[in-house]
């Protein structure tokens, strides 16, 4: 297989917030390379946006279909996405267990499945350590069974990297030896270090360094534009405030000038204003931080924002600073592109004087 195609496919698996948009931009040869059966862009879009809209009857039909056709991994991925979307509105132990069953089957039988590298197909150790341990064993077995498959190594690293960073780093190192001199590995390591960046500024600096290395040699204008989102946030997390502002402003300028019709436009606008708001708050300007948050909410929609929702780091910081008005306005703006049940629950908690547990929406 062509190394470049395979490495780009590995990056696609690692960059979870690209999981809808990247599918349509990934070369067809990369999706179909070797024996890998890549889902089409249309199938991924269905998983991300329409799975949550299935009726109860359609879900039951799909469940029966999987029982009769257990090898249908696409149907299993659709169910996995649907179960996950239900838990966004409130924890349902039964549905969470059904989601875990699908994840276990996919890791054991179809470890290249795209959903395993995005939140609907991952199990967090903090939420269910026993289920996470089971998923880890399955990923270790998959990596042993396919030691030369960069797609599986990358997916395993993405799934376990938040907790088992050293293990994920070893898998990435092996993947890079198999497909060397690809900028995707800089992005992959950056994604790995970023998982710990909220708690460890030194890890954010490592992530930033990897992203800057990739940016220096990347010849793709779109890829360079897309990477500005991570560069801006990692610069902020590594406490390089002026650099973060420079990246955020460059992102907003490029978005307005060249990428208005791109699937990534809304992501860039949302992230650019969020980072500017975080930097303003760090400088003590709560009023400007609130204005930037509201601008972030007026970004429009994208497949990623509609699926996973927005990053809530600035919103959380403003709430802790006692400035809840802009956060409530922001959540009302987000209702235009994300799950109203989730935003409604958070709004109710804020009105009651609480700071919601934003969970993985602090990481996206």
Helices and strands as residue ranges (DSSP letters): H 3-14, G 16-18, H 21-25, H 28-32, H 41-45, I 46-50, G 51-53, H 56-68, H 73-89, H 93-109, G 114-117, G 119-121, H 129-145, H 150-160, H 165-178, H 184-194, H 201-217, H 221-237, H 241-258, H 265-282, H 286-297, H 303-308, H 313-320, H 325-334, H 340-351, G 359-362
